[in-house]
Amino acid sequence: MIQQYVYSVIREYPDGSRGKREKKFYSFKNSLVVGGLYVHLGKGFPGMQRVVRMITQEIPE
């Protein structure tokens, strides 16, 4: 089984306000911290993104 990390992120603006909708960011490495603020996570995630929550999923090989 392969472990996949699913992060819920929300857009954050320089004035401190946040976007309305969460997006899912999938990764095979546990490299993000819940509550952390990240810049440009990749295609589809421009600007600053705040990690709101994280869950793990088991993927069969």
N, CA, C and O of each residue as an XYZ file, in Angstrom:
244
protein
N       0.834     -1.184      0.000
C       0.000      0.000      0.000
C       0.887      1.258      0.000
O       1.906      1.325      0.687
N       0.471      2.222     -0.773
C       1.175      3.501     -0.849
C       0.366      4.537     -0.082
O      -0.856      4.603     -0.219
N       1.034      5.330      0.711
C       0.387      6.381      1.504
C       0.337      7.674      0.705
O       1.357      8.129      0.188
N      -0.850      8.268      0.603
C      -1.014      9.550     -0.081
C      -1.562     10.560      0.915
O      -2.452     10.247      1.706
N      -1.028     11.768      0.870
C      -1.459     12.839      1.763
C      -2.357     13.795      0.977
O      -2.002     14.237     -0.115
N      -3.517     14.105      1.541
C      -4.466     15.009      0.902
C      -4.598     16.245      1.791
O      -5.094     16.168      2.915
N      -4.147     17.381      1.270
C      -4.184     18.636      2.016
C      -5.334     19.490      1.504
O      -5.535     19.594      0.294
N      -6.079     20.096      2.396
C      -7.078     21.091      2.032
C      -6.423     22.446      2.206
O      -5.984     22.801      3.300
N      -6.361     23.209      1.103
C      -5.723     24.522      1.129
C      -6.729     25.580      0.707
O      -7.667     25.307     -0.041
N      -6.517     26.786      1.198
C      -7.377     27.905      0.857
C      -6.496     29.094      0.506
O      -5.462     29.321      1.135
N      -6.913     29.846     -0.498
C      -6.135     31.005     -0.970
C      -6.119     32.087      0.095
O      -7.148     32.380      0.705
N      -4.956     32.680      0.318
C      -4.836     33.783      1.273
C      -4.213     34.975      0.555
O      -3.266     34.817     -0.216
N      -4.742     36.156      0.809
C      -4.303     37.370      0.137
C      -3.374     38.177      1.047
O      -3.386     37.983      2.262
N      -2.567     39.084      0.470
C      -1.612     39.857      1.277
C      -2.235     40.676      2.402
O      -1.562     40.968      3.391
N      -3.512     41.056      2.273
C      -4.144     41.825      3.347
C      -4.659     40.942      4.488
O      -5.240     41.450      5.446
N      -4.450     39.622      4.390
C      -4.855     38.702      5.452
C      -6.203     38.043      5.223
O      -6.567     37.127      5.961
N      -6.957     38.483      4.219
C      -8.255     37.865      3.948
C      -8.045     36.536      3.226
O      -6.993     36.293      2.635
N      -9.067     35.683      3.287
C      -8.975     34.366      2.677
C     -10.048     34.177      1.622
O     -11.079     34.850      1.634
N      -9.791     33.248      0.707
C     -10.750     32.912     -0.329
C     -11.945     32.171      0.248
O     -12.001     31.910      1.450
N     -12.894     31.836     -0.607
C     -14.131     31.209     -0.151
C     -14.114     29.685     -0.248
O     -14.792     29.013      0.530
N     -13.353     29.133     -1.184
C     -13.409     27.689     -1.422
C     -12.071     27.016     -1.147
O     -11.006     27.551     -1.455
N     -12.158     25.832     -0.559
C     -10.970     25.018     -0.338
C     -10.674     24.220     -1.599
O     -11.582     23.858     -2.347
N      -9.389     23.948     -1.825
C      -8.968     23.080     -2.911
C      -8.158     21.950     -2.300
O      -7.595     22.099     -1.216
N      -8.099     20.835     -2.986
C      -7.333     19.674     -2.532
C      -5.968     19.655     -3.211
O      -5.862     19.842     -4.423
N      -4.931     19.428     -2.417
C      -3.572     19.295     -2.920
C      -3.092     17.907     -2.522
O      -3.068     17.578     -1.336
N      -2.710     17.088     -3.500
C      -2.309     15.701     -3.260
C      -0.797     15.569     -3.336
O      -0.155     16.153     -4.209
N      -0.226     14.786     -2.401
C       1.220     14.593     -2.380
C       1.543     13.218     -1.799
O       0.789     12.684     -0.986
N       2.672     12.655     -2.226
C       3.138     11.390     -1.661
C       4.151     11.614     -0.541
O       4.609     10.659      0.086
N       4.505     12.888     -0.287
C       5.422     13.225      0.805
C       4.682     14.084      1.828
O       3.870     14.934      1.463
N       4.964     13.861      3.090
C       4.369     14.655      4.164
C       5.258     15.880      4.384
O       5.996     15.963      5.367
N       5.170     16.830      3.445
C       6.096     17.964      3.485
C       5.442     19.275      3.915
O       6.150     20.256      4.144
N       4.109     19.326      4.031
C       3.431     20.559      4.422
C       2.942     20.458      5.862
O       2.668     19.364      6.355
N       2.835     21.589      6.526
C       2.395     21.654      7.915
C       1.013     22.300      7.964
O       0.780     23.322      7.319
N       0.102     21.710      8.724
C      -1.233     22.294      8.878
C      -1.090     23.657      9.552
O      -0.437     23.780     10.588
N      -1.696     24.662      8.964
C      -1.576     26.033      9.448
C      -0.487     26.819      8.758
O      -0.391     28.034      8.930
N       0.346     26.131      7.970
C       1.445     26.794      7.277
C       0.976     27.570      6.061
O      -0.052     27.248      5.467
N       1.734     28.591      5.696
C       1.446     29.422      4.533
C       2.518     29.155      3.487
O       3.710     29.288      3.766
N       2.094     28.776      2.269
C       3.023     28.404      1.206
C       2.750     29.239     -0.034
O       1.613     29.629     -0.300
N       3.811     29.507     -0.788
C       3.703     30.306     -2.001
C       3.932     29.409     -3.211
O       4.925     28.683     -3.270
N       3.018     29.456     -4.173
C       3.073     28.734     -5.437
C       3.371     27.247     -5.247
O       4.502     26.798     -5.437
N       2.357     26.504     -4.876
C       2.492     25.060     -4.691
C       2.561     24.312     -6.015
O       2.884     23.124     -6.035
N       2.268     24.973     -7.093
C       2.333     24.333     -8.407
C       1.208     24.829     -9.293
O       0.513     25.793     -8.971
N       1.045     24.147    -10.414
C       0.016     24.540    -11.375
C      -1.357     24.409    -10.731
O      -1.673     23.371    -10.151
N      -2.166     25.443    -10.827
C      -3.503     25.434    -10.229
C      -3.543     26.004     -8.825
O      -4.620     26.175     -8.254
N      -2.378     26.302     -8.261
C      -2.301     26.848     -6.906
C      -1.426     28.101     -6.908
O      -0.363     28.100     -6.288
N      -1.847     29.172     -7.591
C      -1.031     30.378     -7.642
C      -1.123     31.178     -6.347
O      -2.068     31.020     -5.575
N      -0.153     32.018     -6.123
C      -0.196     32.893     -4.956
C       0.052     32.156     -3.654
O       0.715     31.120     -3.624
N      -0.490     32.704     -2.586
C      -0.286     32.139     -1.253
C      -1.436     31.202     -0.895
O      -2.604     31.518     -1.122
N      -1.088     30.043     -0.331
C      -2.076     29.043      0.055
C      -1.858     28.681      1.522
O      -0.728     28.423      1.937
N      -2.932     28.661      2.305
C      -2.876     28.269      3.711
C      -3.401     26.840      3.831
O      -4.482     26.536      3.327
N      -2.646     25.956      4.494
C      -3.081     24.578      4.704
C      -4.053     24.558      5.880
O      -3.715     24.974      6.987
N      -5.273     24.063      5.621
C      -6.327     24.063      6.627
C      -6.397     22.710      7.353
O      -6.540     22.664      8.574
N      -6.295     21.612      6.592
C      -6.337     20.279      7.206
C      -5.621     19.282      6.312
O      -5.354     19.554      5.141
N      -5.311     18.110      6.888
C      -4.616     17.068      6.147
C      -5.195     15.719      6.536
O      -5.436     15.456      7.715
N      -5.421     14.857      5.537
C      -5.828     13.476      5.791
C      -4.902     12.567      4.987
O      -4.230     13.018      4.059
N      -4.871     11.292      5.346
C      -4.062     10.327      4.606
C      -4.985      9.304      3.953
O      -6.069      9.009      4.456
N      -4.530      8.771      2.820
C      -5.271      7.737      2.110
C      -4.307      6.622      1.772
O      -3.140      6.865      1.465
N      -4.804      5.393      1.830
C      -4.020      4.231      1.397
C      -4.392      3.920     -0.043
O      -5.572      3.802     -0.374
N      -3.381      3.786     -0.904
C      -3.610      3.475     -2.310
C      -3.009      2.108     -2.585
O      -1.827      1.887     -2.321
N      -3.813      1.186     -3.115
C      -3.245     -0.134     -3.434
C      -2.263     -0.036     -4.597
O      -2.432      0.785     -5.499
N      -1.248     -0.873     -4.565
C      -0.222     -0.853     -5.622
C      -0.679     -1.601     -6.846
O       0.057     -1.684     -7.829
